[in-house]
C-alpha cells in the first residue's frame, strides 16, 4: 500500500506565517510605534516590499496578528458553548469561565489588549475588529448557551450573558491590568471559575448549590 503524503504548503504560506511569528513577538515587546517593518523584513529574510505584498500595510499586519491570536480563543469558546448534550447549565458555564480566564488573563493577551486600546484611542479601527472577532463572538456563544438551557430567571438571556461575562472577567482583569494580581495557574483559574458560576447562578437564577 502506498503511504499517503500530505500536500506541501506553498512556500509563500510558510513565509507569511514566519512573518506573523516575528511580527507577533515584535509588536508585543516593542509596541506598535516601536516596531519597524524593515527590521521585521530583515529578520524574516525577505524584502520590506514582500511584507507589504502579504499584508498591505503595517496596520494590516497588526490586524493579522490580532486575528491569529483570537482564533485560538474563538475555537475554545465555540467548543465550550456548543455540544450541550449531557451537560448541566452549571457545567457548561464552568467550561466557558475556565476557557475565558485562561486566555483573557494571561500576560500575552494583556499585552495585546493594551496595544489594541492604545491604537483605538488614536483613531485606528483595530478596536472594532478586535471586538467583533473576539468578545462579541464570545457573547453570541453565551446567548446560544442560555437559549439552549432556558434557565428560570427574571432576566433575559441577553442580560444573563452580559452579567456572566462581567462577573467572570471584571475584577480579575482589572487587578491583572493594574499589576496587582500575578498570572493565575490552572488550579486558581478553575477555583475562581467555580466560585463565579456558583455566585452567578445563585444571584441571577435562584440556584443554590
Secondary structure, 3 states (H helix, E strand, C coil): CCCCCCCCCCHHHHHHHHHHHHHHHHHHHHCCCCCCHHHHHHHHCCCHHHHHHHHCCHHHHHHHHHHHHHHHHHHHHHHHCCCCCCCCHHHHHHHHHHHHHHHHCCHHHHHHHHHHHHHHHCCCCHHHHHHHHCHHHHHHHHHHHHHHHCCCCCCCHHHHHHHHHHHHHHHHHHHHHCCCCCCCCHHHHHHHHHHHHHHHHHHHHCCCC
